[in-house]
Amino acid sequence: MDTNYIFAAIAFTIIFIILDVQLFSYRKKKKIFEAMKPFITIILSWKNNLFAKLPKPLIKINIRDIFPKNIPSPNPAHSTPDDAKTLPIDTSSSDEYSLIKNPENQDQNMLAELAIESLGNKIVHIQISADIPEGTVVHVTLKVEDGRGEAFIQKSPLVSDQTEKKISVPVRRVSPDQRMGDRVSQWAMGFFNRFRTYANDPEKYLVLVAIIIYALIVGFQIDRYPIYFFTDEAAHMNLAANFLRDGFTNYFGEFLPTFFTTEGWVNGTSVYLQVLPLVLFGKSVLVTRLVSAFFSMLGALAVSLLLRDTLKLKNSWAGIFMVLTTPAWFLHARTAFEYVEVASFYSLFLYFYSRYRSGRLQSLYWAIIAGALAFYTHGLGQILMGLSGLIFFVVDFRYHFHPDQRKTVQNGLLLGLVFLLPFARYYLAHPGEAAEQVKRRGSYWSDGSLSITQKLSEFFRAYSYGMNPAYWFAKNSVDLSRHTMKGYGNGLWFTLPFLAIGLFQAIKNIRLPSYRIILISLLVCPIPASVVAIGMPRMLWVTIPIALITTIGISTVLAWLEARLRIRPILITAGLFVALVGLSTYMLRDALVNGPTWFEDYSLYGMQYGAEQVFRDVVKTGLDENPNRLYIVSPSWANGTEQFVEFFIPEELRSRLKMGQPINYISDIRKGSPELYTIATSDEYDKLMGNPEFKDITIHQILDFPNKKPGFYVLTLKVAENIEEILAAEHEKNRTPVEDTIPVNGIQVRILHSPLGSGRVDDVFDNNPDSLARVLDANPFIFDLYPETPINTNSINIQTGSLTSFTVNVSLYAPNTNDPIKYTQTFTNLAPDPKITMTFENGPVQAARVFIEIRDDTSGDTSQIHVRTIEIK
């Protein structure tokens, strides 16, 4: 086993223990007189030695400060003023003292016994200090400290006595050095006793064990599954590195920015989370994924704590496994996608809000903090938290403004306003960014041709699909292969009955705040994805309420079995624990052993496999070893490959790396440098072998895909002697339109278009932005449409790939005319994957021919323009 994974697992475990003790130890405090019982038991064991050594005179210990506040006087008629609430101590020796009790006053005696008892349970250290000049009477103050050194005082009435009865308690004289040693010893014992309580409370013990297992399962070989490393994962640490490089500013020069924006990525919290790991360990797949996995662990822990602390559910630790064994979560928790962090912070928000709603008011502040972290992680997190916060505010309005909660809520609202300031700052500086985010993701809400009724209809269609159990527990055609585990649904199908039972229980108990919170979260979670399009990982946070409800169902079934079959609870708990650990281990083994070959499309439209293998193992290694080495790397197999360059290649080496096809670097290859290497995909290699532009192709290395088939070739090339003639002929060929026949708006259309380098012309006119076609190398990219019957031409929508500036020329030919009406519009400073609309004013309502030309204004007569959709209306 690689020691990296052992250290990672140990680190996870240590971090959790610290967090469990310091952050999540919100246990209900026991009364002081119950907490001190064990300690006073030891004291009372010495009582047989007290009477002989007690000297005169009498002194008085003021013990009113050690009574619990909530113990009333048994008989109010016997209460006395504060200055009379003392109990005499008879001192007959220098080493012992005795408390004096009145046998005729039972009320006072009971309170005295409670005072003594209160010294024995959880209080770890008692320090008694008194100045006792001979022949005088003084008061001795008791300072009670717990194992962490925190002092506290509690008061209760005490009735004075008249007749003395001695109960001896030994007093030990210690030096300052001895006292310090005792403090350290007592603190250590108190710290140890906190963990020893886990043995007496199996629920706490199993929560600890479950979260350790979670850390091991998620962290083990996290850089080997999923088999890809995606550009969305690399972006966070790249942005963090540039943030440090640029003096804590983003690309707009904003100091400590709210969001980081580049190449279509808009991230906030997820970037800041990567800063410290980057400084400590540098860039690596292992580090960036472990950061995300750690926060996923907190999300799973919050599920268990919500079940335990607010629902008081038996076997609440099973909630951790319900999160872990949800395939959608299992897969994405091992990535560095920001969706994982949104889901985890949302889980923490639900936990702390449920604590607040159950009466622990200070938890409201933690809920607001967790909600703010989710809000600033991703744009969909803003929708998720905005709706959740609004609904919880309205539903629990009466609770919020009850006099007992009013001050806490007022402070919480003030805290919330403080957290909204960065949001206001960013969007005042970038007022159009929210709309651009929606457009960039191809949301129907940005489609100006749809009416509000059509948009709402599309929303409810998407929402109902996201709530459909078939989407979660059966195979679907929506999610990309890289976001699924073959043979699994997004959830495990055999947990569906438990989900149904848990849902019934939650609805039955909807009047209880904790159940109501879970049901509301279940209804809210699919909404953000419904605004864009349902699919993983945009639906990942739905895992949280599903895991909560499923665990409620499991607990209900187990309680029924325990009552009906009279099975010992320990056996049921043990059986459930073994089953869930076995299931988690099986999923891990299945993913590591079989996952690499579940899907064998490793290209752009599949797994996008190869980032580490190409950039880290080949390019960086080669550049480090040979200062004269140069590389040309194909970018066609992944989205945004420039992120990989920034992630894997140090800045000082990047000048020796070029991204593109060999044909674009003919002049460099012609120089004949033996150290110029080309990395091409297997498909591109096959084309190079039949390409007349190159000769003497030498293979230096083959990088296999996980299925053992060739994936990438590391080559050296030489150009042909008549390269200019070949290029001229090739260029002319690549610009000559080819013909196809496709349906457009339900009408068969003969279309002449520029030769394609990838995709099909159908992909351009299918109104699906996820499918696209790339021109081979012509600039402009042309489409000449001849419909069988005239087609409506009121406007046109075009969505391209990442073009920052382009011009669109459209010519419309009315029926029975040869003179077109022409429209030209230039678009600049565009976001990635821009979607533009042109309206044809004063044009023909219908056209018998439509000529469309898209020109890349940043390139010459060759380009590789990507077009996602063209929609004529």
Secondary structure, 3 states (H helix, E strand, C coil): CCHHHHHHHHHHHHHHHHHHHHCCCCCCCCCHHHHCHHHHHHHHCCHHHCHHHEEEEEEEEECCCECCCCCCCCCHHHCCCHHHCCEEEEEECCCEEEEECCCCCHHHHHHHHHHHHHCCCCCCEEEEECCCCCCCCCEEEEEEECCCCCEECECCCCCCCCCCCEEEEECCCCCHHHHHHHHHHHHHHHHHHHHHHHHHCHHHHHHHHHHHHHHHHHHCCCCCCCCCCCHHHHHHHHHHHHHHHCCCECCCCCECCCCEEECCEEECHHHHHHHHHHHHHCCCHHHHHHHHHHHHHHHHHHHHHHHHHCCCCCCCCHHHHHHHCCHHHHHHCCCCCHHHHHHHHHHHHHHHHHHHHCCCCCHHHHHHHHHHHHHCCCHHHHHHHHHHHHHHHHHCHHHHCCHHHHHHHHHHHHHHHHHHHHHHHHHHHCCCHHHHHHHHCCCHHHCCCCCHHHHHHHHHHHHHHHHCHHHHHCCCCCCCHHHCCCCCCCCCHHHHHHHHHHHHHHHHCCCCHHHHHHHHHHHHCCHHHHHHCCCCCCCHHHHHHHHHHHHHHHHHHHHHHHHHHCCCHHHHHHHHHHHHHHHHHHHHHHHHHHHHHCCCCCCCCCCCCCHHHHHHHHHHHHHHHCCCCEEEECCCCCCCCHHHHHHHCCHHHHHHEEECCHHHHHHHHHCCCCCEEEEEEHHHHHHHHCCCCEEEEEEEEEEECCCCCEEEEEEEEEECCCHHHHHHHHHHHHHCCEEEEEEECCEEEEEEECCEEECCHHHCCCCCCCCCEEECCECCEEEEEEECCCEECCEEEEEECCCCCEEEEEEEECCCCCCCEEEEEEECCCCCCCEEEEECCCCCCEECEEEEEEEECCCCCECCCEEEEEEEC
